Amino acid sequence: MKKRFFKTLARLNKKLLPSYSKKRLDLAKASTFQKAIIGWKLWVTKRALD
């Protein structure tokens, strides 16, 4: 049940949140908000794969 929740959340993230890798964002120049989004997406993706 927990894994299914994170898989669904990952799909929502993919549709709703911006993809900074496609925009070629430099992490050194990213704002705090952009870094927070990247961290959130990474955390959710990690949980969905476990």
N, C-alpha and C positions, 0 to 999 in steps of 0.2 A: 504494500500500500504506500509506504514512504517513497519507494523508488518511482512508482507511477506518478506520485505528486510532483517530484522533481523533474521527471521527464516532461510532464505537462507544463510546468513552470518554465523549463528550458525552451519549449516551443513558443510560449508566449513572449519570452525575452527576445527570441529571434525575430518575431514579427513586430514587436513594439519598440524595442530599444535599438539605437543606431549601431551600425557595424563600423567600428573605428579601423579595423584592419583593411576594409575596402577603401576607406578614405585615406589610408596611409598615414595615420596619426603618429607623430613622434611622441613617445611616452615622456621624454624629457620636457616637451612643450605642452603636455596635456594639463588641463586645469584639474583642480581637486575633484570637481563633480564628474569629469570624464574618467578620472582614475577610480572613483567610486563605482561607476557603472561597469568598468572593466573588471574590477574586483568582484562585484556582484555576479556578473555573468560567469566568471571563472568558478566561483564558489558553487553556483547552481549546476553548472556543467559537471563539475567534479562529483557532486552528490548524485547526479542523474546517471553517471557511468559506473558508480560503485555497486 
